[in-house]
Amino acid sequence: MEIVIVGAGKVGKQIGLKLTAEGHNVVVIDNDADVISRSGNEMDAICMVGNGADYRVQREAGVATADLLIAATAHDEVNMLCCLIAHKLGAKRTIARIRDPEYAAQMDFLKEELGLSMVINPDLAASEDIERLLRIPSALNVEYFARGRVELVELLLTAGNPLEDLALVDIYRNFRIKILICAVQRGDEVFIPDGYFVLRAGDRLHVSASPEEMSRFLRMAYPEKRRKIKTVMIIGGSRIAYYLARSLEKLGVQVKILESDPKRAAMLSESLPHALIISGDSTDHDLLLEEGVENVDAFIALTGYDENNMISGLFAKWKGAQTVIVKVNNENLTGILPVDSLDAIISPKQLTANKILTFVRAMSSSPESSNVETVHELLGGQIEALEFIARGSHPMYGMELKDLRRYLHKDLLIACIVRHGRTIIPDGSDSIHPGDRVIIVTKHKMFNDLTDILAGSIV
């Protein structure tokens, strides 16, 4: 596909790297020559210096015949103007990154008037991700499929856990809970496990189940972490903090925000009347202690500086905060953290890139094909979890999975099937039917269609 990206910052770069890796022809536009120079060295794309909101620059970049324009600059208004110009020039689809909460209430109007195919709000997506983690305090990560009917939860298997030294085939026999462990990371190795795989302390598990079964499973396996979150301390009064605090307030959670900029702190005080806003330096550990960091149920670091978030998060964990979540956009920094020192790390740019990647893969398939509905990268991109809708007709439909397995790629697992609203954790006697939502976990990349799971033709 022919794709133009306006804005080569953190989000634009991440999107460009993913799309070029999948073989798309990408043009990147940015008005900063140094940024464009670095982008040209890092990705296999045509990189142009220029104003992406200038129709002459867009014409030169080939927007008139492009399949997609993605506007990912730091300015919402510029992004909207870029998409409007691209729409008028003839681009088939446009995506705009829009972050300002004031625009969120009028998104449907903006999409219609500007001809937007999709709107991405990284800050809102990050706040929703954090809220999911707070609802499941034992989780390192939570992803949803099939409109919330399937949860994919990442967990750390600690010593003494009921699952320790247990083969996967014995989990249902012992506990009668319908879950499936789809992927396991042990040290530097990643496994798509079979039923005879034995779990060890220190493993990072990805578990799929319906919300009801997941809740039963967590009560059994992680009873010590079922305590409800009642108090949250947020470091950094960013847009993510605003969205998150607004959501948590509605749930009756007590929210305290530390913001170093007095003007921003004053604005948050007006916008969030039920939250306690404190103007102060979040890197001041004495201030954190004074504000009770050791007693909060959750500590969330959301400043614009990854290093500060990591250091504050480590301090909070050391002092006894129950759940610690930090925002880190630079993936290279996470490697220096002690193993399992924090409960969860979120990356808004990664969330944004995954949403756009899902959209692009769906565009790549015809309307009648079983194209991608959702894509999530797991374990640093080593594994993908994908959701498809089984459309049309195919020889694999109706075939029992125990017979279908010999036609599937290796390192691939059919994790879940949703049929008429019912969640099925499949065994060998189950099968895929037309209309099913099918969740696949695999080490393979760039699956665009459900038929891609097959290593060869079914005869």
PLY file of the C-alpha trace (Angstrom):
ply
format ascii 1.0
element vertex 459
property float x
property float y
property float z
element edge 458
property int vertex1
property int vertex2
end_header
0.00 0.00 0.00
1.01 3.61 -0.58
1.06 5.41 2.80
2.05 8.97 3.71
2.92 9.90 7.31
3.01 13.56 8.34
5.12 14.03 11.47
8.22 11.99 12.27
8.16 12.31 16.06
7.90 9.39 18.49
4.50 8.23 17.22
5.18 8.88 13.52
8.52 7.08 13.70
7.02 4.04 15.44
4.23 3.82 12.86
6.71 4.19 10.00
8.97 1.45 11.32
6.07 -0.98 11.64
4.56 -0.22 8.24
7.86 -0.38 6.35
8.67 -3.67 8.10
5.41 -5.05 6.68
6.40 -4.08 3.14
4.31 -0.96 2.59
5.62 1.96 0.52
5.89 4.82 2.99
6.59 8.53 2.56
7.40 10.52 5.72
7.02 14.33 5.84
8.37 16.57 8.60
9.47 20.22 8.65
12.54 19.44 10.79
15.50 18.52 8.55
17.41 16.82 11.37
14.42 14.63 12.26
13.98 13.67 8.60
17.68 12.85 8.31
17.47 10.47 11.29
14.25 8.94 9.95
15.92 8.23 6.62
18.68 6.33 8.41
16.28 4.31 10.57
13.54 3.21 8.17
13.20 2.14 4.56
10.99 5.08 3.54
11.09 8.19 1.37
11.66 11.08 3.78
10.78 14.66 2.82
11.40 17.97 4.53
8.32 20.18 4.30
5.05 21.36 5.79
2.62 18.46 5.67
-0.30 20.88 5.75
0.81 22.44 2.45
-1.13 20.94 -0.44
1.89 21.39 -2.74
4.02 19.26 -0.41
1.27 16.66 -0.21
0.96 16.54 -4.00
4.73 16.06 -4.30
4.51 13.23 -1.76
1.88 11.46 -3.87
-1.05 11.98 -1.53
-3.49 12.23 -4.45
-3.00 8.52 -5.20
-2.18 7.35 -1.66
-4.16 4.60 0.03
-3.73 6.28 3.41
-2.45 9.49 5.01
-1.60 9.45 8.72
-1.24 12.85 10.40
0.80 12.41 13.59
2.32 15.82 14.32
2.28 17.28 17.84
-0.53 19.71 16.91
-4.15 18.56 16.63
-5.18 21.41 14.35
-2.31 20.70 11.94
-3.29 17.03 11.85
-6.90 17.85 11.07
-5.87 20.28 8.31
-3.48 17.69 6.83
-6.29 15.15 6.65
-8.74 17.63 5.14
-6.27 18.55 2.38
-5.46 14.90 1.76
-9.15 14.06 1.53
-9.66 16.86 -1.03
-6.60 15.75 -3.03
-7.96 12.22 -3.33
-6.32 10.09 -0.60
-8.50 7.03 -0.08
-8.37 7.18 3.74
-6.99 9.47 6.44
-6.10 9.05 10.12
-5.53 11.97 12.50
-3.88 11.97 15.91
-6.08 14.26 18.06
-5.25 14.59 21.76
-7.04 17.66 23.14
-9.93 16.70 25.47
-11.97 19.59 24.04
-12.07 17.84 20.67
-13.05 14.47 22.15
-16.67 15.56 22.69
-17.08 16.51 19.02
-15.20 13.62 17.42
-18.14 12.28 15.39
-18.73 15.74 13.91
-15.04 16.20 13.08
-14.77 12.78 11.44
-17.73 13.48 9.19
-16.78 17.03 8.26
-13.09 16.34 7.70
-13.55 12.99 5.98
-11.50 11.19 8.63
-11.43 7.40 8.47
-10.07 7.08 11.99
-9.12 9.27 14.94
-6.35 8.23 17.33
-6.01 9.71 20.81
-2.85 8.17 22.35
-3.49 9.79 25.72
-7.04 8.48 26.01
-5.90 5.03 24.84
-3.13 5.03 27.47
-5.54 6.07 30.25
-7.93 3.28 29.26
-5.02 0.84 29.31
-4.04 1.94 32.82
-7.64 1.69 34.03
-7.78 -1.92 32.79
-4.60 -2.68 34.72
-6.04 -1.14 37.88
-9.14 -3.31 37.58
-6.86 -6.39 37.53
-4.02 -5.45 39.95
-2.19 -8.76 39.44
-1.86 -8.10 35.67
1.25 -6.84 33.92
-0.82 -6.12 30.82
-4.44 -6.53 29.73
-5.78 -6.68 26.17
-9.38 -7.06 25.00
-10.79 -8.91 22.01
-14.25 -9.56 20.57
-15.60 -6.28 22.00
-14.60 -7.18 25.53
-15.83 -10.79 25.51
-12.25 -12.11 25.68
-9.47 -10.90 27.96
-5.79 -11.61 27.36
-3.91 -10.97 30.60
-0.16 -11.04 31.22
0.83 -12.36 34.64
4.01 -13.17 36.56
4.08 -16.65 38.06
5.53 -16.18 41.54
7.00 -18.85 43.80
4.30 -20.68 45.73
1.60 -19.96 43.16
-0.86 -22.89 42.73
0.22 -23.17 39.08
3.92 -23.62 39.85
5.34 -26.92 38.52
1.97 -27.75 36.94
1.60 -29.01 33.35
-0.93 -27.00 31.37
-3.05 -30.08 30.69
-3.63 -30.40 34.45
-4.96 -26.89 35.02
-8.56 -27.61 34.02
-8.45 -31.03 35.70
-7.35 -29.48 39.00
-9.32 -26.22 39.05
-12.21 -26.59 36.56
-11.61 -23.10 35.21
-11.76 -22.53 31.46
-8.63 -20.54 30.69
-5.87 -21.02 28.13
-2.21 -20.13 28.63
-1.29 -18.92 25.14
2.31 -17.79 25.54
5.07 -18.06 28.12
8.29 -16.10 28.47
11.01 -17.84 30.47
14.17 -15.78 30.65
14.99 -14.79 27.08
12.96 -17.63 25.55
9.35 -17.32 24.36
7.11 -20.38 24.00
3.74 -21.12 22.43
3.16 -23.99 24.86
1.44 -27.33 24.35
-0.49 -29.20 27.03
2.63 -30.86 28.41
4.47 -27.60 29.07
5.31 -27.31 32.79
5.12 -23.87 34.41
7.96 -22.55 36.57
8.27 -19.68 39.04
9.41 -16.55 37.20
7.49 -17.36 34.01
5.52 -14.54 32.39
2.19 -15.95 31.25
-0.36 -14.70 28.73
-3.74 -16.11 29.71
-6.95 -15.86 27.66
-10.48 -16.34 28.99
-13.88 -14.74 29.21
-14.09 -11.98 31.86
-16.07 -14.27 34.15
-13.62 -17.17 33.93
-10.65 -14.79 34.20
-12.08 -13.41 37.42
-12.47 -16.95 38.82
-8.92 -17.80 37.76
-7.40 -14.72 39.38
-9.27 -15.34 42.64
-7.74 -18.82 42.69
-4.20 -18.04 41.51
-3.65 -14.50 42.87
-5.91 -14.10 45.93
-3.48 -11.70 47.60
-3.91 -9.16 44.77
-7.71 -9.01 44.60
-7.87 -5.94 46.84
-9.88 -3.15 45.24
-8.02 0.02 44.26
-9.31 2.91 46.40
-6.43 5.45 46.41
-4.26 6.47 43.45
-1.31 8.86 43.30
-0.47 10.18 39.83
2.83 11.89 39.07
2.61 14.39 36.23
-0.52 16.29 35.23
-0.46 15.27 31.58
-3.46 14.68 29.34
-3.22 11.00 30.24
-3.47 11.97 33.92
-6.52 14.11 33.17
-8.34 11.35 31.28
-7.43 8.76 33.90
-8.41 10.91 36.89
-11.72 11.80 35.27
-12.48 8.12 34.77
-11.34 7.04 38.24
-13.40 9.76 39.90
-16.54 8.25 38.41
-15.60 4.93 40.04
-15.24 6.56 43.45
-11.45 6.28 43.57
-9.55 8.95 45.55
-7.07 10.58 43.17
-4.06 12.73 44.04
-2.00 14.36 41.25
1.46 15.91 41.68
2.26 18.45 38.94
5.42 20.60 38.83
3.95 23.40 36.68
1.78 25.69 38.89
-0.34 26.87 35.93
-1.07 23.31 34.82
-1.84 22.37 38.43
-4.33 25.24 38.69
-6.03 24.21 35.44
-6.34 20.61 36.63
-7.87 21.81 39.90
-10.64 23.49 37.93
-11.16 20.54 35.57
-11.04 17.83 38.24
-12.90 19.18 41.28
-12.93 15.83 43.10
-9.18 15.18 42.75
-6.49 16.61 45.04
-3.98 18.54 42.92
-0.60 19.36 44.45
1.94 21.67 42.84
5.36 20.18 43.46
8.38 18.40 42.02
7.63 14.70 41.51
11.35 13.86 41.70
11.41 15.16 45.29
11.23 11.94 47.30
10.61 13.81 50.53
7.49 15.30 48.94
6.33 11.86 47.83
6.74 10.56 51.38
4.97 13.60 52.78
2.03 12.90 50.46
1.82 9.27 51.57
3.36 7.35 48.68
3.90 4.32 50.92
0.17 3.99 51.64
-1.44 4.33 48.20
-3.07 1.41 46.43
-1.62 2.52 43.09
1.20 4.84 42.05
1.23 5.95 38.40
4.10 7.97 36.88
3.04 9.95 33.79
5.51 12.82 33.44
7.04 13.65 30.06
10.39 12.20 31.14
10.84 8.42 31.00
13.78 8.44 33.40
11.86 10.39 36.04
8.92 8.01 35.72
11.15 4.98 36.19
13.02 6.40 39.19
9.83 7.61 40.89
8.17 4.27 40.22
11.06 2.32 41.71
11.03 4.58 44.78
7.27 4.12 45.23
7.60 0.33 44.93
10.45 0.32 47.44
8.36 2.32 49.90
5.38 -0.03 49.66
2.96 1.24 47.00
0.77 -1.76 46.14
0.64 -1.33 42.34
3.14 0.76 40.34
2.58 1.67 36.68
4.89 3.94 34.70
4.83 5.47 31.24
7.97 4.77 29.19
8.09 5.53 25.48
11.77 4.68 24.97
11.83 0.88 24.78
15.63 0.84 25.22
15.27 2.17 28.76
13.06 -0.65 29.98
15.93 -3.10 29.55
17.92 -1.47 32.35
15.18 -1.97 34.93
15.61 -4.82 37.42
13.43 -7.78 36.42
9.85 -7.43 37.70
10.72 -4.26 39.64
7.54 -2.52 38.45
4.04 -3.89 38.00
3.43 -2.54 34.50
4.90 -0.25 31.84
2.75 1.48 29.25
3.77 3.12 25.97
1.27 5.48 24.28
3.21 5.39 21.02
3.06 1.58 21.00
-0.70 1.62 21.64
-1.17 4.09 18.79
0.98 2.10 16.39
-0.95 -1.09 17.15
-4.30 0.57 16.45
-3.07 1.95 13.13
-1.46 -1.38 12.23
-4.82 -3.10 12.79
-6.51 -0.55 10.52
-3.91 -0.96 7.76
-4.07 -4.76 7.84
-7.85 -4.64 7.56
-7.49 -2.32 4.55
-5.16 -4.83 2.90
-7.92 -7.44 2.62
-11.10 -7.49 0.56
-14.41 -6.85 2.40
-15.53 -10.46 2.04
-12.30 -11.94 3.43
-11.62 -12.87 7.06
-9.43 -9.84 7.69
-7.83 -8.66 10.92
-10.13 -7.03 13.47
-7.58 -6.48 16.26
-3.78 -6.74 16.59
-1.80 -6.68 19.83
1.95 -7.17 20.12
3.10 -9.14 23.16
6.46 -9.65 24.85
8.20 -6.78 23.09
6.83 -7.72 19.66
8.02 -11.34 19.77
4.42 -12.56 19.63
1.24 -11.21 18.05
-2.32 -11.82 19.21
-4.82 -11.26 16.40
-8.58 -11.35 16.11
-10.29 -12.40 12.87
-13.90 -12.82 11.81
-14.42 -16.03 9.84
-16.13 -14.92 6.63
-17.17 -16.65 3.44
-16.54 -20.38 3.11
-13.37 -22.40 3.57
-12.43 -26.10 3.98
-11.11 -25.38 7.49
-14.60 -24.37 8.68
-16.24 -27.21 10.57
-13.00 -29.23 10.80
-12.22 -30.32 14.37
-9.12 -28.58 15.66
-7.37 -31.86 16.42
-7.53 -32.55 12.64
-6.84 -28.96 11.60
-3.62 -28.74 13.65
-1.52 -30.60 11.09
-2.27 -27.87 8.52
-1.36 -24.97 10.85
1.93 -23.13 11.08
4.13 -24.12 13.98
4.37 -21.70 16.94
0.69 -20.82 16.55
-2.27 -21.33 18.85
-6.01 -20.85 18.37
-6.60 -19.22 21.75
-10.31 -18.49 21.71
-13.47 -18.60 19.59
-16.45 -16.33 20.15
-19.70 -17.60 18.63
-23.03 -15.75 19.00
-21.66 -13.93 22.04
-20.44 -17.14 23.73
-16.74 -17.45 24.55
-15.19 -20.84 23.79
-11.76 -21.88 25.06
-11.26 -24.52 22.38
-10.11 -28.10 22.72
-9.48 -30.64 19.98
-13.19 -31.32 19.40
-14.08 -27.67 18.70
-14.10 -26.13 15.23
-14.29 -22.76 13.46
-17.64 -21.81 11.90
-18.52 -18.92 9.55
-19.22 -15.77 11.58
-16.97 -16.78 14.49
-14.51 -14.35 16.01
-11.22 -16.25 16.22
-8.28 -15.13 18.39
-4.87 -16.39 17.27
-1.57 -16.15 19.19
1.54 -16.66 17.07
5.24 -15.98 16.68
4.63 -15.31 12.99
4.19 -11.75 11.75
2.06 -9.98 9.16
-1.00 -12.24 9.17
-3.73 -10.26 7.39
-6.33 -13.00 6.90
-7.54 -16.00 8.88
-6.33 -18.29 6.09
-2.76 -17.12 6.79
-2.71 -19.47 9.80
-2.47 -22.40 7.36
0.99 -23.63 6.37
-0.47 -25.29 3.26
-3.68 -26.16 1.47
-6.23 -28.44 3.08
-6.77 -31.48 0.88
0 1
1 2
2 3
3 4
4 5
5 6
6 7
7 8
8 9
9 10
10 11
11 12
12 13
13 14
14 15
15 16
16 17
17 18
18 19
19 20
20 21
21 22
22 23
23 24
24 25
25 26
26 27
27 28
28 29
29 30
30 31
31 32
32 33
33 34
34 35
35 36
36 37
37 38
38 39
39 40
40 41
41 42
42 43
43 44
44 45
45 46
46 47
47 48
48 49
49 50
50 51
51 52
52 53
53 54
54 55
55 56
56 57
57 58
58 59
59 60
60 61
61 62
62 63
63 64
64 65
65 66
66 67
67 68
68 69
69 70
70 71
71 72
72 73
73 74
74 75
75 76
76 77
77 78
78 79
79 80
80 81
81 82
82 83
83 84
84 85
85 86
86 87
87 88
88 89
89 90
90 91
91 92
92 93
93 94
94 95
95 96
96 97
97 98
98 99
99 100
100 101
101 102
102 103
103 104
104 105
105 106
106 107
107 108
108 109
109 110
110 111
111 112
112 113
113 114
114 115
115 116
116 117
117 118
118 119
119 120
120 121
121 122
122 123
123 124
124 125
125 126
126 127
127 128
128 129
129 130
130 131
131 132
132 133
133 134
134 135
135 136
136 137
137 138
138 139
139 140
140 141
141 142
142 143
143 144
144 145
145 146
146 147
147 148
148 149
149 150
150 151
151 152
152 153
153 154
154 155
155 156
156 157
157 158
158 159
159 160
160 161
161 162
162 163
163 164
164 165
165 166
166 167
167 168
168 169
169 170
170 171
171 172
172 173
173 174
174 175
175 176
176 177
177 178
178 179
179 180
180 181
181 182
182 183
183 184
184 185
185 186
186 187
187 188
188 189
189 190
190 191
191 192
192 193
193 194
194 195
195 196
196 197
197 198
198 199
199 200
200 201
201 202
202 203
203 204
204 205
205 206
206 207
207 208
208 209
209 210
210 211
211 212
212 213
213 214
214 215
215 216
216 217
217 218
218 219
219 220
220 221
221 222
222 223
223 224
224 225
225 226
226 227
227 228
228 229
229 230
230 231
231 232
232 233
233 234
234 235
235 236
236 237
237 238
238 239
239 240
240 241
241 242
242 243
243 244
244 245
245 246
246 247
247 248
248 249
249 250
250 251
251 252
252 253
253 254
254 255
255 256
256 257
257 258
258 259
259 260
260 261
261 262
262 263
263 264
264 265
265 266
266 267
267 268
268 269
269 270
270 271
271 272
272 273
273 274
274 275
275 276
276 277
277 278
278 279
279 280
280 281
281 282
282 283
283 284
284 285
285 286
286 287
287 288
288 289
289 290
290 291
291 292
292 293
293 294
294 295
295 296
296 297
297 298
298 299
299 300
300 301
301 302
302 303
303 304
304 305
305 306
306 307
307 308
308 309
309 310
310 311
311 312
312 313
313 314
314 315
315 316
316 317
317 318
318 319
319 320
320 321
321 322
322 323
323 324
324 325
325 326
326 327
327 328
328 329
329 330
330 331
331 332
332 333
333 334
334 335
335 336
336 337
337 338
338 339
339 340
340 341
341 342
342 343
343 344
344 345
345 346
346 347
347 348
348 349
349 350
350 351
351 352
352 353
353 354
354 355
355 356
356 357
357 358
358 359
359 360
360 361
361 362
362 363
363 364
364 365
365 366
366 367
367 368
368 369
369 370
370 371
371 372
372 373
373 374
374 375
375 376
376 377
377 378
378 379
379 380
380 381
381 382
382 383
383 384
384 385
385 386
386 387
387 388
388 389
389 390
390 391
391 392
392 393
393 394
394 395
395 396
396 397
397 398
398 399
399 400
400 401
401 402
402 403
403 404
404 405
405 406
406 407
407 408
408 409
409 410
410 411
411 412
412 413
413 414
414 415
415 416
416 417
417 418
418 419
419 420
420 421
421 422
422 423
423 424
424 425
425 426
426 427
427 428
428 429
429 430
430 431
431 432
432 433
433 434
434 435
435 436
436 437
437 438
438 439
439 440
440 441
441 442
442 443
443 444
444 445
445 446
446 447
447 448
448 449
449 450
450 451
451 452
452 453
453 454
454 455
455 456
456 457
457 458
